[in-house]
Amino acid sequence: MTRITLATIAAIVALAPIASVSAPSHVMSKKHAIKAKAAATSISPTWMKIDAANKSVHFDIKMAENANNGTLNFNGYGHGDLTITVPLNWKVSMDVVNIGQGSIPHSLEIVPVTESIPNQGSDPPVFDGAETVELINGLGIGKSDKVDFTADKEGHYWMFCGVPNHGIGGMYDGFVVSATATVPTVRIGAHATK
């Protein structure tokens, strides 16, 4: 019979990875939301190309890019930990591809931020053209779509996976259209809020 000592258990616990789960902004207190916003970091990702002269921005969006959040992610981010901000009335184009980590279909739609996370996507999106084909069934592994729209409504939105239960599982990030922004920006660690 193998005997497990307290020292063995302590060693196993010390070596085990520690998981961190953040609650969506709609269940966070205002104090925690302020801390989350204060912890936000602006980044200049290679997957964003800005054409300020033509007031347009292009994003390469990889769904299920890696194993983060059980592969329910956009460019590796989920649960609102990525926020894209675009100036009002700019043209947005997205090349969206399902990289396929996790071997399940995904989609993308820009939807309003709501008090509770929707079970699945719904038509129409906030902006005309702001969704991939196969919104509910999702794009299969390696499949892609191009999403083009004008960000003509100021506000806070979610970039959301419309496949049933993926949004609830955390496959959403922030998408903000701002009348005061002069160029598109990307922040990580920030939760999209109303």
Backbone torsions as a table, in degrees:
resi	resn	phi	psi	omega
1	MET	NA	131.5	179.7
2	THR	-84.6	133.5	-179.1
3	ARG	-108.1	125.5	177.7
4	ILE	-100.1	122.9	-178.7
5	THR	-92.5	165.3	176.9
6	LEU	-61.0	-36.6	178.4
7	ALA	-63.7	-37.7	178.4
8	THR	-66.1	-44.4	178.2
9	ILE	-62.2	-43.4	179.4
10	ALA	-61.9	-39.7	179.1
11	ALA	-66.2	-40.5	179.1
12	ILE	-64.6	-44.6	179.7
13	VAL	-63.7	-40.1	-179.4
14	ALA	-65.5	-32.2	-178.6
15	LEU	-87.0	-15.9	-176.9
16	ALA	-70.1	138.9	176.8
17	PRO	-67.5	147.5	179.8
18	ILE	-102.3	124.3	-179.7
19	ALA	-91.0	143.7	176.8
20	SER	-122.0	128.5	179.5
21	VAL	-123.7	125.1	177.3
22	SER	-103.3	141.7	179.7
23	ALA	-76.8	147.7	174.3
24	PRO	-58.3	153.9	-175.2
25	SER	-58.4	-29.2	-176.2
26	HIS	-72.2	-10.7	175.5
27	VAL	-113.4	3.2	178.7
28	MET	-87.0	148.5	174.7
29	SER	-72.9	163.2	178.7
30	LYS	-60.4	-37.3	179.2
31	LYS	-60.6	-44.7	179.7
32	HIS	-70.3	-35.1	178.4
33	ALA	-64.8	-39.8	177.8
34	ILE	-63.5	-43.6	177.4
35	LYS	-61.3	-41.3	-179.9
36	ALA	-63.0	-43.4	179.0
37	LYS	-66.5	-39.1	179.4
38	ALA	-64.5	-28.6	-178.2
39	ALA	-85.7	-1.3	-177.2
40	ALA	-66.1	143.3	179.1
41	THR	-123.2	128.2	175.8
42	SER	-78.8	138.2	178.3
43	ILE	-130.2	160.1	175.0
44	SER	-118.7	81.5	-174.7
45	PRO	-71.7	150.7	177.4
46	THR	-68.1	-18.1	-178.9
47	TRP	-85.1	7.7	176.0
48	MET	-121.0	126.4	177.6
49	LYS	-123.0	120.3	-176.7
50	ILE	-103.1	133.8	173.0
51	ASP	-121.0	83.1	-174.6
52	ALA	-62.9	-35.1	-178.6
53	ALA	-61.4	-35.2	179.7
54	ASN	-101.4	6.6	-179.2
55	LYS	49.6	55.2	178.4
56	SER	-140.3	154.7	179.1
57	VAL	-141.4	143.1	178.9
58	HIS	-120.0	136.4	177.4
59	PHE	-123.8	135.3	168.9
60	ASP	-96.0	110.4	-176.8
61	ILE	-106.8	120.5	178.5
62	LYS	-107.2	112.9	177.1
63	MET	-83.6	140.9	-178.6
64	ALA	54.8	45.6	-178.1
65	GLU	-64.7	-34.5	-178.8
66	ASN	-149.7	-169.4	-176.0
67	ALA	-83.7	-0.4	179.2
68	ASN	-55.5	137.9	179.9
69	ASN	53.8	40.3	178.3
70	GLY	61.7	31.1	-178.1
71	THR	74.7	3.2	176.5
72	LEU	-86.7	79.2	-175.6
73	ASN	-151.3	159.2	171.4
74	PHE	-112.7	118.6	-177.4
75	ASN	51.6	32.6	176.8
76	GLY	90.2	-0.9	-176.1
77	TYR	-117.5	145.8	176.6
78	GLY	-150.6	-178.9	-179.7
79	HIS	55.7	29.9	177.5
80	GLY	76.4	15.1	-178.3
81	ASP	-79.8	0.3	175.9
82	LEU	-126.9	133.3	175.8
83	THR	-130.7	120.5	174.7
84	ILE	-98.3	130.5	175.7
85	THR	-117.1	131.3	-178.1
86	VAL	-126.1	137.5	175.5
87	PRO	-63.6	146.4	178.0
88	LEU	-55.2	136.1	176.9
89	ASN	72.2	12.5	173.9
90	TRP	-81.0	152.1	174.6
91	LYS	-84.9	134.3	-178.4
92	VAL	-119.6	131.8	171.5
93	SER	-127.2	141.3	179.8
94	MET	-133.3	126.6	167.1
95	ASP	-93.5	113.0	-173.1
96	VAL	-110.4	126.6	179.6
97	VAL	-134.7	141.1	174.8
98	ASN	-90.1	103.4	-178.7
99	ILE	-64.6	-33.7	170.8
100	GLY	98.4	7.5	172.5
101	GLN	-59.9	125.5	-178.4
102	GLY	96.6	-10.3	173.8
103	SER	54.9	40.8	177.0
104	ILE	-132.0	154.9	-180.0
105	PRO	-74.5	154.8	177.6
106	HIS	-143.5	163.1	174.8
107	SER	-142.3	177.8	179.0
108	LEU	-141.8	136.1	176.2
109	GLU	-148.9	143.0	173.0
110	ILE	-92.0	118.3	-175.6
111	VAL	-127.7	159.5	176.4
112	PRO	-66.6	147.0	171.2
113	VAL	-70.6	131.6	-179.1
114	THR	-125.5	167.7	179.3
115	GLU	-63.8	-36.3	176.4
116	SER	-122.9	148.3	-177.4
117	ILE	-73.1	128.5	179.8
118	PRO	-64.6	153.2	177.8
119	ASN	-70.8	-33.2	-178.5
120	GLN	-156.4	172.6	178.4
121	GLY	-68.6	164.1	177.6
122	SER	-149.8	146.4	177.3
123	ASP	-89.1	149.3	-5.2
124	PRO	-87.5	161.8	174.3
125	PRO	-71.1	171.2	179.8
126	VAL	-59.5	-42.2	-179.3
127	PHE	-114.2	138.5	178.6
128	ASP	-57.1	121.7	179.6
129	GLY	92.3	1.1	-174.9
130	ALA	-89.4	51.9	175.8
131	GLU	-158.2	152.7	175.6
132	THR	-83.2	163.5	172.7
133	VAL	-67.8	164.1	178.9
134	GLU	55.8	47.0	-175.7
135	LEU	-54.4	-46.4	-176.5
136	ILE	-86.6	-42.4	-179.4
137	ASN	-78.1	-25.9	177.7
138	GLY	82.9	160.4	175.2
139	LEU	-82.8	133.0	177.8
140	GLY	-68.2	172.0	-179.2
141	ILE	-58.4	130.3	179.6
142	GLY	81.6	-7.0	-179.7
143	LYS	-83.0	153.2	-178.1
144	SER	-141.6	167.0	177.0
145	ASP	-153.0	157.5	176.7
146	LYS	-109.4	131.3	-179.3
147	VAL	-116.3	123.1	-180.0
148	ASP	-130.3	131.5	177.9
149	PHE	-160.0	165.9	173.5
150	THR	-104.4	128.3	-179.3
151	ALA	-80.6	77.4	-171.2
152	ASP	-102.8	12.1	176.9
153	LYS	-131.2	115.6	179.3
154	GLU	-65.5	141.5	176.0
155	GLY	152.8	-179.2	178.8
156	HIS	-105.2	128.1	-177.1
157	TYR	-133.5	173.7	172.5
158	TRP	-112.1	140.0	163.3
159	MET	-89.3	113.9	-159.2
160	PHE	-131.0	139.4	173.0
161	CYS	-84.9	121.7	-176.2
162	GLY	-82.5	-5.2	178.7
163	VAL	-67.0	134.4	-177.5
164	PRO	-48.9	131.8	176.6
165	ASN	74.4	-6.3	179.5
166	HIS	-71.6	-41.6	176.9
167	GLY	-62.5	-44.4	177.4
168	ILE	-60.0	-33.1	177.5
169	GLY	-76.6	-1.0	175.6
170	GLY	106.3	8.0	-179.4
171	MET	-86.1	71.3	174.6
172	TYR	-152.4	148.1	175.4
173	ASP	-140.0	169.7	-176.8
174	GLY	-80.9	143.0	172.7
175	PHE	-137.4	113.4	-175.0
176	VAL	-115.1	135.0	172.4
177	VAL	-111.0	120.4	-171.5
178	SER	-121.2	133.0	177.0
179	ALA	-76.1	-16.9	-178.2
180	THR	-101.3	-14.4	178.5
181	ALA	-69.7	142.9	178.4
182	THR	-105.8	-21.9	176.0
183	VAL	-143.0	155.4	176.0
184	PRO	-65.7	147.1	177.5
185	THR	-137.4	160.7	175.5
186	VAL	-131.1	131.5	176.3
187	ARG	-124.7	145.4	173.9
188	ILE	-116.6	149.9	-178.3
189	GLY	86.6	3.1	-179.2
190	ALA	-106.0	138.6	178.1
191	HIS	-99.2	134.0	177.1
192	ALA	-68.2	129.7	179.3
193	THR	-129.2	163.9	176.5
194	LYS	-68.2	NA	NA
